[in-house]
Amino acid sequence: MIKRSIPPKAKIIWGARVTKELHGTATVMAVLTGVESAFLRKQQKRLGPIKLPF
């Protein structure tokens, strides 16, 4: 499903984890590079440094 929705030159790195603790389910992670997103193209407002309470 992901591969059909991205440009041909984009790279996909797949990862999966199957353990007994997941009780028959799997956790899957996909890292995509070379993909453009309208969200990423928006101008982001920089807020500056954040002061930590410690």
PDBQT receptor file of N, H, CA, C and O in Angstrom, charges set to zero:
ATOM      1  N   MET A   1       0.820  -1.179   0.000  1.00  0.00    +0.000 N 
ATOM      2  CA  MET A   1       0.000   0.000   0.000  1.00  0.00    +0.000 C 
ATOM      3  C   MET A   1       0.871   1.253   0.000  1.00  0.00    +0.000 C 
ATOM      4  O   MET A   1       0.595   2.189  -0.751  1.00  0.00    +0.000 OA
ATOM      5  N   ILE A   2       1.906   1.292   0.817  1.00  0.00    +0.000 N 
ATOM      6  H   ILE A   2       2.130   0.532   1.427  1.00  0.00    +0.000 HD
ATOM      7  CA  ILE A   2       2.782   2.465   0.863  1.00  0.00    +0.000 C 
ATOM      8  C   ILE A   2       3.526   2.612  -0.452  1.00  0.00    +0.000 C 
ATOM      9  O   ILE A   2       3.644   3.721  -0.974  1.00  0.00    +0.000 OA
ATOM     10  N   LYS A   3       4.028   1.520  -0.992  1.00  0.00    +0.000 N 
ATOM     11  H   LYS A   3       3.932   0.619  -0.568  1.00  0.00    +0.000 HD
ATOM     12  CA  LYS A   3       4.843   1.572  -2.203  1.00  0.00    +0.000 C 
ATOM     13  C   LYS A   3       4.058   2.114  -3.396  1.00  0.00    +0.000 C 
ATOM     14  O   LYS A   3       4.639   2.781  -4.252  1.00  0.00    +0.000 OA
ATOM     15  N   ARG A   4       2.775   1.848  -3.474  1.00  0.00    +0.000 N 
ATOM     16  H   ARG A   4       2.303   1.306  -2.779  1.00  0.00    +0.000 HD
ATOM     17  CA  ARG A   4       1.963   2.357  -4.578  1.00  0.00    +0.000 C 
ATOM     18  C   ARG A   4       1.721   3.854  -4.480  1.00  0.00    +0.000 C 
ATOM     19  O   ARG A   4       1.352   4.476  -5.476  1.00  0.00    +0.000 OA
ATOM     20  N   SER A   5       1.916   4.446  -3.318  1.00  0.00    +0.000 N 
ATOM     21  H   SER A   5       2.216   3.940  -2.509  1.00  0.00    +0.000 HD
ATOM     22  CA  SER A   5       1.573   5.849  -3.091  1.00  0.00    +0.000 C 
ATOM     23  C   SER A   5       2.755   6.804  -3.125  1.00  0.00    +0.000 C 
ATOM     24  O   SER A   5       2.561   8.008  -2.958  1.00  0.00    +0.000 OA
ATOM     25  N   ILE A   6       3.970   6.315  -3.335  1.00  0.00    +0.000 N 
ATOM     26  H   ILE A   6       4.128   5.337  -3.471  1.00  0.00    +0.000 HD
ATOM     27  CA  ILE A   6       5.148   7.176  -3.289  1.00  0.00    +0.000 C 
ATOM     28  C   ILE A   6       5.859   7.199  -4.634  1.00  0.00    +0.000 C 
ATOM     29  O   ILE A   6       5.639   6.314  -5.461  1.00  0.00    +0.000 OA
ATOM     30  N   PRO A   7       6.712   8.200  -4.866  1.00  0.00    +0.000 N 
ATOM     31  CA  PRO A   7       7.449   8.289  -6.125  1.00  0.00    +0.000 C 
ATOM     32  C   PRO A   7       8.385   7.090  -6.320  1.00  0.00    +0.000 C 
ATOM     33  O   PRO A   7       8.834   6.496  -5.339  1.00  0.00    +0.000 OA
ATOM     34  N   PRO A   8       8.682   6.729  -7.572  1.00  0.00    +0.000 N 
ATOM     35  CA  PRO A   8       9.535   5.569  -7.855  1.00  0.00    +0.000 C 
ATOM     36  C   PRO A   8      10.944   5.669  -7.264  1.00  0.00    +0.000 C 
ATOM     37  O   PRO A   8      11.538   4.644  -6.930  1.00  0.00    +0.000 OA
ATOM     38  N   LYS A   9      11.487   6.873  -7.130  1.00  0.00    +0.000 N 
ATOM     39  H   LYS A   9      11.005   7.706  -7.402  1.00  0.00    +0.000 HD
ATOM     40  CA  LYS A   9      12.854   7.011  -6.615  1.00  0.00    +0.000 C 
ATOM     41  C   LYS A   9      12.925   7.100  -5.094  1.00  0.00    +0.000 C 
ATOM     42  O   LYS A   9      14.017   7.178  -4.531  1.00  0.00    +0.000 OA
ATOM     43  N   ALA A  10      11.787   7.088  -4.431  1.00  0.00    +0.000 N 
ATOM     44  H   ALA A  10      10.900   7.024  -4.888  1.00  0.00    +0.000 HD
ATOM     45  CA  ALA A  10      11.772   7.134  -2.965  1.00  0.00    +0.000 C 
ATOM     46  C   ALA A  10      12.311   5.820  -2.415  1.00  0.00    +0.000 C 
ATOM     47  O   ALA A  10      12.164   4.768  -3.037  1.00  0.00    +0.000 OA
ATOM     48  N   LYS A  11      12.929   5.891  -1.254  1.00  0.00    +0.000 N 
ATOM     49  H   LYS A  11      13.048   6.746  -0.749  1.00  0.00    +0.000 HD
ATOM     50  CA  LYS A  11      13.479   4.695  -0.619  1.00  0.00    +0.000 C 
ATOM     51  C   LYS A  11      12.634   4.337   0.597  1.00  0.00    +0.000 C 
ATOM     52  O   LYS A  11      12.176   5.209   1.335  1.00  0.00    +0.000 OA
ATOM     53  N   ILE A  12      12.439   3.040   0.788  1.00  0.00    +0.000 N 
ATOM     54  H   ILE A  12      12.811   2.331   0.188  1.00  0.00    +0.000 HD
ATOM     55  CA  ILE A  12      11.669   2.543   1.925  1.00  0.00    +0.000 C 
ATOM     56  C   ILE A  12      12.550   1.593   2.720  1.00  0.00    +0.000 C 
ATOM     57  O   ILE A  12      13.186   0.704   2.154  1.00  0.00    +0.000 OA
ATOM     58  N   ILE A  13      12.585   1.783   4.022  1.00  0.00    +0.000 N 
ATOM     59  H   ILE A  13      12.069   2.506   4.481  1.00  0.00    +0.000 HD
ATOM     60  CA  ILE A  13      13.275   0.856   4.920  1.00  0.00    +0.000 C 
ATOM     61  C   ILE A  13      12.195   0.279   5.832  1.00  0.00    +0.000 C 
ATOM     62  O   ILE A  13      11.528   1.010   6.565  1.00  0.00    +0.000 OA
ATOM     63  N   TRP A  14      12.037  -1.028   5.777  1.00  0.00    +0.000 N 
ATOM     64  H   TRP A  14      12.579  -1.622   5.182  1.00  0.00    +0.000 HD
ATOM     65  CA  TRP A  14      11.007  -1.704   6.560  1.00  0.00    +0.000 C 
ATOM     66  C   TRP A  14      11.609  -2.322   7.805  1.00  0.00    +0.000 C 
ATOM     67  O   TRP A  14      12.761  -2.755   7.809  1.00  0.00    +0.000 OA
ATOM     68  N   GLY A  15      10.831  -2.354   8.834  1.00  0.00    +0.000 N 
ATOM     69  H   GLY A  15       9.895  -2.002   8.830  1.00  0.00    +0.000 HD
ATOM     70  CA  GLY A  15      11.239  -3.045  10.048  1.00  0.00    +0.000 C 
ATOM     71  C   GLY A  15      10.015  -3.688  10.679  1.00  0.00    +0.000 C 
ATOM     72  O   GLY A  15       8.911  -3.151  10.589  1.00  0.00    +0.000 OA
ATOM     73  N   ALA A  16      10.202  -4.814  11.305  1.00  0.00    +0.000 N 
ATOM     74  H   ALA A  16      11.099  -5.250  11.378  1.00  0.00    +0.000 HD
ATOM     75  CA  ALA A  16       9.088  -5.486  11.975  1.00  0.00    +0.000 C 
ATOM     76  C   ALA A  16       9.588  -6.107  13.263  1.00  0.00    +0.000 C 
ATOM     77  O   ALA A  16      10.758  -6.466  13.393  1.00  0.00    +0.000 OA
ATOM     78  N   ARG A  17       8.686  -6.224  14.200  1.00  0.00    +0.000 N 
ATOM     79  H   ARG A  17       7.735  -5.933  14.095  1.00  0.00    +0.000 HD
ATOM     80  CA  ARG A  17       9.035  -6.839  15.477  1.00  0.00    +0.000 C 
ATOM     81  C   ARG A  17       7.901  -7.784  15.861  1.00  0.00    +0.000 C 
ATOM     82  O   ARG A  17       6.738  -7.386  15.926  1.00  0.00    +0.000 OA
ATOM     83  N   VAL A  18       8.251  -9.012  16.108  1.00  0.00    +0.000 N 
ATOM     84  H   VAL A  18       9.195  -9.335  16.055  1.00  0.00    +0.000 HD
ATOM     85  CA  VAL A  18       7.273  -9.998  16.538  1.00  0.00    +0.000 C 
ATOM     86  C   VAL A  18       7.795 -10.617  17.826  1.00  0.00    +0.000 C 
ATOM     87  O   VAL A  18       8.868 -11.221  17.838  1.00  0.00    +0.000 OA
ATOM     88  N   THR A  19       7.048 -10.470  18.896  1.00  0.00    +0.000 N 
ATOM     89  H   THR A  19       6.176  -9.980  18.885  1.00  0.00    +0.000 HD
ATOM     90  CA  THR A  19       7.442 -11.050  20.180  1.00  0.00    +0.000 C 
ATOM     91  C   THR A  19       6.230 -11.705  20.831  1.00  0.00    +0.000 C 
ATOM     92  O   THR A  19       5.089 -11.413  20.475  1.00  0.00    +0.000 OA
ATOM     93  N   LYS A  20       6.480 -12.571  21.765  1.00  0.00    +0.000 N 
ATOM     94  H   LYS A  20       7.407 -12.808  22.054  1.00  0.00    +0.000 HD
ATOM     95  CA  LYS A  20       5.394 -13.244  22.485  1.00  0.00    +0.000 C 
ATOM     96  C   LYS A  20       4.526 -12.241  23.232  1.00  0.00    +0.000 C 
ATOM     97  O   LYS A  20       3.319 -12.439  23.371  1.00  0.00    +0.000 OA
ATOM     98  N   GLU A  21       5.138 -11.167  23.711  1.00  0.00    +0.000 N 
ATOM     99  H   GLU A  21       6.119 -11.006  23.599  1.00  0.00    +0.000 HD
ATOM    100  CA  GLU A  21       4.403 -10.170  24.483  1.00  0.00    +0.000 C 
ATOM    101  C   GLU A  21       3.335  -9.443  23.662  1.00  0.00    +0.000 C 
ATOM    102  O   GLU A  21       2.406  -8.869  24.229  1.00  0.00    +0.000 OA
ATOM    103  N   LEU A  22       3.459  -9.464  22.340  1.00  0.00    +0.000 N 
ATOM    104  H   LEU A  22       4.215  -9.930  21.879  1.00  0.00    +0.000 HD
ATOM    105  CA  LEU A  22       2.487  -8.772  21.491  1.00  0.00    +0.000 C 
ATOM    106  C   LEU A  22       1.229  -9.605  21.248  1.00  0.00    +0.000 C 
ATOM    107  O   LEU A  22       0.285  -9.121  20.624  1.00  0.00    +0.000 OA
ATOM    108  N   HIS A  23       1.200 -10.834  21.726  1.00  0.00    +0.000 N 
ATOM    109  H   HIS A  23       1.967 -11.227  22.233  1.00  0.00    +0.000 HD
ATOM    110  CA  HIS A  23       0.014 -11.693  21.671  1.00  0.00    +0.000 C 
ATOM    111  C   HIS A  23      -0.557 -11.826  20.261  1.00  0.00    +0.000 C 
ATOM    112  O   HIS A  23      -1.737 -11.548  20.045  1.00  0.00    +0.000 OA
ATOM    113  N   GLY A  24       0.263 -12.247  19.303  1.00  0.00    +0.000 N 
ATOM    114  H   GLY A  24       1.221 -12.472  19.478  1.00  0.00    +0.000 HD
ATOM    115  CA  GLY A  24      -0.220 -12.501  17.949  1.00  0.00    +0.000 C 
ATOM    116  C   GLY A  24      -0.308 -11.282  17.056  1.00  0.00    +0.000 C 
ATOM    117  O   GLY A  24      -0.822 -11.379  15.942  1.00  0.00    +0.000 OA
ATOM    118  N   THR A  25       0.175 -10.144  17.506  1.00  0.00    +0.000 N 
ATOM    119  H   THR A  25       0.593 -10.066  18.411  1.00  0.00    +0.000 HD
ATOM    120  CA  THR A  25       0.188  -8.950  16.658  1.00  0.00    +0.000 C 
ATOM    121  C   THR A  25       1.630  -8.592  16.329  1.00  0.00    +0.000 C 
ATOM    122  O   THR A  25       2.563  -9.120  16.933  1.00  0.00    +0.000 OA
ATOM    123  N   ALA A  26       1.801  -7.714  15.392  1.00  0.00    +0.000 N 
ATOM    124  H   ALA A  26       1.043  -7.285  14.902  1.00  0.00    +0.000 HD
ATOM    125  CA  ALA A  26       3.139  -7.279  14.996  1.00  0.00    +0.000 C 
ATOM    126  C   ALA A  26       3.189  -5.759  14.982  1.00  0.00    +0.000 C 
ATOM    127  O   ALA A  26       2.189  -5.098  14.701  1.00  0.00    +0.000 OA
ATOM    128  N   THR A  27       4.350  -5.216  15.284  1.00  0.00    +0.000 N 
ATOM    129  H   THR A  27       5.162  -5.753  15.512  1.00  0.00    +0.000 HD
ATOM    130  CA  THR A  27       4.589  -3.786  15.175  1.00  0.00    +0.000 C 
ATOM    131  C   THR A  27       5.446  -3.579  13.937  1.00  0.00    +0.000 C 
ATOM    132  O   THR A  27       6.503  -4.197  13.809  1.00  0.00    +0.000 OA
ATOM    133  N   VAL A  28       5.012  -2.728  13.031  1.00  0.00    +0.000 N 
ATOM    134  H   VAL A  28       4.153  -2.226  13.134  1.00  0.00    +0.000 HD
ATOM    135  CA  VAL A  28       5.740  -2.490  11.786  1.00  0.00    +0.000 C 
ATOM    136  C   VAL A  28       6.088  -1.017  11.712  1.00  0.00    +0.000 C 
ATOM    137  O   VAL A  28       5.268  -0.159  12.041  1.00  0.00    +0.000 OA
ATOM    138  N   MET A  29       7.318  -0.722  11.276  1.00  0.00    +0.000 N 
ATOM    139  H   MET A  29       7.984  -1.419  11.009  1.00  0.00    +0.000 HD
ATOM    140  CA  MET A  29       7.750   0.655  11.113  1.00  0.00    +0.000 C 
ATOM    141  C   MET A  29       8.306   0.801   9.706  1.00  0.00    +0.000 C 
ATOM    142  O   MET A  29       9.038  -0.068   9.232  1.00  0.00    +0.000 OA
ATOM    143  N   ALA A  30       7.964   1.888   9.040  1.00  0.00    +0.000 N 
ATOM    144  H   ALA A  30       7.369   2.594   9.425  1.00  0.00    +0.000 HD
ATOM    145  CA  ALA A  30       8.500   2.179   7.716  1.00  0.00    +0.000 C 
ATOM    146  C   ALA A  30       9.122   3.568   7.748  1.00  0.00    +0.000 C 
ATOM    147  O   ALA A  30       8.498   4.520   8.216  1.00  0.00    +0.000 OA
ATOM    148  N   VAL A  31      10.351   3.685   7.251  1.00  0.00    +0.000 N 
ATOM    149  H   VAL A  31      10.858   2.911   6.870  1.00  0.00    +0.000 HD
ATOM    150  CA  VAL A  31      11.039   4.964   7.138  1.00  0.00    +0.000 C 
ATOM    151  C   VAL A  31      11.109   5.285   5.656  1.00  0.00    +0.000 C 
ATOM    152  O   VAL A  31      11.619   4.486   4.871  1.00  0.00    +0.000 OA
ATOM    153  N   LEU A  32      10.599   6.453   5.264  1.00  0.00    +0.000 N 
ATOM    154  H   LEU A  32      10.185   7.102   5.902  1.00  0.00    +0.000 HD
ATOM    155  CA  LEU A  32      10.552   6.838   3.858  1.00  0.00    +0.000 C 
ATOM    156  C   LEU A  32      11.436   8.048   3.620  1.00  0.00    +0.000 C 
ATOM    157  O   LEU A  32      11.406   9.009   4.389  1.00  0.00    +0.000 OA
ATOM    158  N   THR A  33      12.219   8.002   2.558  1.00  0.00    +0.000 N 
ATOM    159  H   THR A  33      12.244   7.222   1.932  1.00  0.00    +0.000 HD
ATOM    160  CA  THR A  33      13.014   9.158   2.155  1.00  0.00    +0.000 C 
ATOM    161  C   THR A  33      12.703   9.467   0.703  1.00  0.00    +0.000 C 
ATOM    162  O   THR A  33      12.273   8.590  -0.046  1.00  0.00    +0.000 OA
ATOM    163  N   GLY A  34      12.920  10.712   0.303  1.00  0.00    +0.000 N 
ATOM    164  H   GLY A  34      13.270  11.424   0.911  1.00  0.00    +0.000 HD
ATOM    165  CA  GLY A  34      12.668  11.106  -1.077  1.00  0.00    +0.000 C 
ATOM    166  C   GLY A  34      11.197  11.355  -1.364  1.00  0.00    +0.000 C 
ATOM    167  O   GLY A  34      10.780  11.335  -2.522  1.00  0.00    +0.000 OA
ATOM    168  N   VAL A  35      10.412  11.588  -0.328  1.00  0.00    +0.000 N 
ATOM    169  H   VAL A  35      10.751  11.604   0.612  1.00  0.00    +0.000 HD
ATOM    170  CA  VAL A  35       8.980  11.818  -0.476  1.00  0.00    +0.000 C 
ATOM    171  C   VAL A  35       8.687  13.266  -0.116  1.00  0.00    +0.000 C 
ATOM    172  O   VAL A  35       9.142  13.761   0.916  1.00  0.00    +0.000 OA
ATOM    173  N   GLU A  36       7.925  13.943  -0.970  1.00  0.00    +0.000 N 
ATOM    174  H   GLU A  36       7.556  13.541  -1.807  1.00  0.00    +0.000 HD
ATOM    175  CA  GLU A  36       7.554  15.321  -0.676  1.00  0.00    +0.000 C 
ATOM    176  C   GLU A  36       6.200  15.344   0.015  1.00  0.00    +0.000 C 
ATOM    177  O   GLU A  36       5.326  14.528  -0.275  1.00  0.00    +0.000 OA
ATOM    178  N   SER A  37       6.042  16.273   0.915  1.00  0.00    +0.000 N 
ATOM    179  H   SER A  37       6.752  16.936   1.150  1.00  0.00    +0.000 HD
ATOM    180  CA  SER A  37       4.801  16.390   1.666  1.00  0.00    +0.000 C 
ATOM    181  C   SER A  37       4.401  17.855   1.743  1.00  0.00    +0.000 C 
ATOM    182  O   SER A  37       5.245  18.724   1.964  1.00  0.00    +0.000 OA
ATOM    183  N   ALA A  38       3.130  18.126   1.563  1.00  0.00    +0.000 N 
ATOM    184  H   ALA A  38       2.444  17.420   1.383  1.00  0.00    +0.000 HD
ATOM    185  CA  ALA A  38       2.650  19.502   1.696  1.00  0.00    +0.000 C 
ATOM    186  C   ALA A  38       2.897  20.009   3.110  1.00  0.00    +0.000 C 
ATOM    187  O   ALA A  38       3.175  21.193   3.301  1.00  0.00    +0.000 OA
ATOM    188  N   PHE A  39       2.799  19.136   4.095  1.00  0.00    +0.000 N 
ATOM    189  H   PHE A  39       2.573  18.174   3.939  1.00  0.00    +0.000 HD
ATOM    190  CA  PHE A  39       3.055  19.518   5.480  1.00  0.00    +0.000 C 
ATOM    191  C   PHE A  39       4.498  19.974   5.659  1.00  0.00    +0.000 C 
ATOM    192  O   PHE A  39       4.748  20.961   6.351  1.00  0.00    +0.000 OA
ATOM    193  N   LEU A  40       5.444  19.280   5.051  1.00  0.00    +0.000 N 
ATOM    194  H   LEU A  40       5.240  18.479   4.489  1.00  0.00    +0.000 HD
ATOM    195  CA  LEU A  40       6.851  19.626   5.210  1.00  0.00    +0.000 C 
ATOM    196  C   LEU A  40       7.230  20.890   4.450  1.00  0.00    +0.000 C 
ATOM    197  O   LEU A  40       8.197  21.559   4.814  1.00  0.00    +0.000 OA
ATOM    198  N   ARG A  41       6.493  21.227   3.412  1.00  0.00    +0.000 N 
ATOM    199  H   ARG A  41       5.708  20.684   3.115  1.00  0.00    +0.000 HD
ATOM    200  CA  ARG A  41       6.806  22.416   2.622  1.00  0.00    +0.000 C 
ATOM    201  C   ARG A  41       6.314  23.702   3.269  1.00  0.00    +0.000 C 
ATOM    202  O   ARG A  41       6.747  24.786   2.879  1.00  0.00    +0.000 OA
ATOM    203  N   LYS A  42       5.422  23.607   4.244  1.00  0.00    +0.000 N 
ATOM    204  H   LYS A  42       5.070  22.726   4.560  1.00  0.00    +0.000 HD
ATOM    205  CA  LYS A  42       4.907  24.809   4.907  1.00  0.00    +0.000 C 
ATOM    206  C   LYS A  42       6.034  25.518   5.648  1.00  0.00    +0.000 C 
ATOM    207  O   LYS A  42       6.961  24.885   6.151  1.00  0.00    +0.000 OA
ATOM    208  N   GLN A  43       5.939  26.823   5.704  1.00  0.00    +0.000 N 
ATOM    209  H   GLN A  43       5.186  27.338   5.295  1.00  0.00    +0.000 HD
ATOM    210  CA  GLN A  43       6.900  27.597   6.485  1.00  0.00    +0.000 C 
ATOM    211  C   GLN A  43       6.646  27.321   7.963  1.00  0.00    +0.000 C 
ATOM    212  O   GLN A  43       5.525  27.474   8.449  1.00  0.00    +0.000 OA
ATOM    213  N   GLN A  44       7.652  26.930   8.642  1.00  0.00    +0.000 N 
ATOM    214  H   GLN A  44       8.563  26.805   8.247  1.00  0.00    +0.000 HD
ATOM    215  CA  GLN A  44       7.527  26.667  10.069  1.00  0.00    +0.000 C 
ATOM    216  C   GLN A  44       7.999  27.897  10.838  1.00  0.00    +0.000 C 
ATOM    217  O   GLN A  44       9.053  28.455  10.532  1.00  0.00    +0.000 OA
ATOM    218  N   LYS A  45       7.238  28.312  11.816  1.00  0.00    +0.000 N 
ATOM    219  H   LYS A  45       6.382  27.859  12.065  1.00  0.00    +0.000 HD
ATOM    220  CA  LYS A  45       7.615  29.452  12.641  1.00  0.00    +0.000 C 
ATOM    221  C   LYS A  45       8.593  28.979  13.705  1.00  0.00    +0.000 C 
ATOM    222  O   LYS A  45       8.289  28.061  14.466  1.00  0.00    +0.000 OA
ATOM    223  N   ARG A  46       9.746  29.593  13.759  1.00  0.00    +0.000 N 
ATOM    224  H   ARG A  46       9.993  30.339  13.140  1.00  0.00    +0.000 HD
ATOM    225  CA  ARG A  46      10.744  29.237  14.767  1.00  0.00    +0.000 C 
ATOM    226  C   ARG A  46      10.434  29.981  16.054  1.00  0.00    +0.000 C 
ATOM    227  O   ARG A  46      10.258  31.199  16.056  1.00  0.00    +0.000 OA
ATOM    228  N   LEU A  47      10.371  29.248  17.126  1.00  0.00    +0.000 N 
ATOM    229  H   LEU A  47      10.515  28.259  17.125  1.00  0.00    +0.000 HD
ATOM    230  CA  LEU A  47      10.043  29.852  18.414  1.00  0.00    +0.000 C 
ATOM    231  C   LEU A  47      11.274  30.225  19.216  1.00  0.00    +0.000 C 
ATOM    232  O   LEU A  47      11.167  30.970  20.190  1.00  0.00    +0.000 OA
ATOM    233  N   GLY A  48      12.433  29.732  18.836  1.00  0.00    +0.000 N 
ATOM    234  H   GLY A  48      12.521  29.127  18.044  1.00  0.00    +0.000 HD
ATOM    235  CA  GLY A  48      13.651  30.017  19.580  1.00  0.00    +0.000 C 
ATOM    236  C   GLY A  48      13.888  28.975  20.652  1.00  0.00    +0.000 C 
ATOM    237  O   GLY A  48      13.171  27.977  20.724  1.00  0.00    +0.000 OA
ATOM    238  N   PRO A  49      14.896  29.204  21.491  1.00  0.00    +0.000 N 
ATOM    239  CA  PRO A  49      15.229  28.223  22.526  1.00  0.00    +0.000 C 
ATOM    240  C   PRO A  49      14.108  28.086  23.553  1.00  0.00    +0.000 C 
ATOM    241  O   PRO A  49      13.380  29.036  23.836  1.00  0.00    +0.000 OA
ATOM    242  N   ILE A  50      13.994  26.914  24.086  1.00  0.00    +0.000 N 
ATOM    243  H   ILE A  50      14.586  26.141  23.856  1.00  0.00    +0.000 HD
ATOM    244  CA  ILE A  50      13.013  26.641  25.135  1.00  0.00    +0.000 C 
ATOM    245  C   ILE A  50      13.746  26.570  26.463  1.00  0.00    +0.000 C 
ATOM    246  O   ILE A  50      14.732  25.844  26.593  1.00  0.00    +0.000 OA
ATOM    247  N   LYS A  51      13.268  27.320  27.451  1.00  0.00    +0.000 N 
ATOM    248  H   LYS A  51      12.467  27.909  27.345  1.00  0.00    +0.000 HD
ATOM    249  CA  LYS A  51      13.887  27.290  28.777  1.00  0.00    +0.000 C 
ATOM    250  C   LYS A  51      13.346  26.103  29.551  1.00  0.00    +0.000 C 
ATOM    251  O   LYS A  51      12.134  25.951  29.703  1.00  0.00    +0.000 OA
ATOM    252  N   LEU A  52      14.232  25.275  30.034  1.00  0.00    +0.000 N 
ATOM    253  H   LEU A  52      15.217  25.398  29.911  1.00  0.00    +0.000 HD
ATOM    254  CA  LEU A  52      13.848  24.116  30.826  1.00  0.00    +0.000 C 
ATOM    255  C   LEU A  52      13.804  24.484  32.298  1.00  0.00    +0.000 C 
ATOM    256  O   LEU A  52      14.575  25.336  32.741  1.00  0.00    +0.000 OA
ATOM    257  N   PRO A  53      12.914  23.857  33.070  1.00  0.00    +0.000 N 
ATOM    258  CA  PRO A  53      12.758  24.219  34.481  1.00  0.00    +0.000 C 
ATOM    259  C   PRO A  53      13.870  23.705  35.391  1.00  0.00    +0.000 C 
ATOM    260  O   PRO A  53      13.781  23.891  36.605  1.00  0.00    +0.000 OA
ATOM    261  N   PHE A  54      14.898  23.078  34.868  1.00  0.00    +0.000 N 
ATOM    262  H   PHE A  54      14.970  22.927  33.882  1.00  0.00    +0.000 HD
ATOM    263  CA  PHE A  54      15.980  22.576  35.733  1.00  0.00    +0.000 C 
ATOM    264  C   PHE A  54      17.324  23.042  35.256  1.00  0.00    +0.000 C 
ATOM    265  O   PHE A  54      18.343  22.714  35.865  1.00  0.00    +0.000 OA
TER     266      PHE A  54
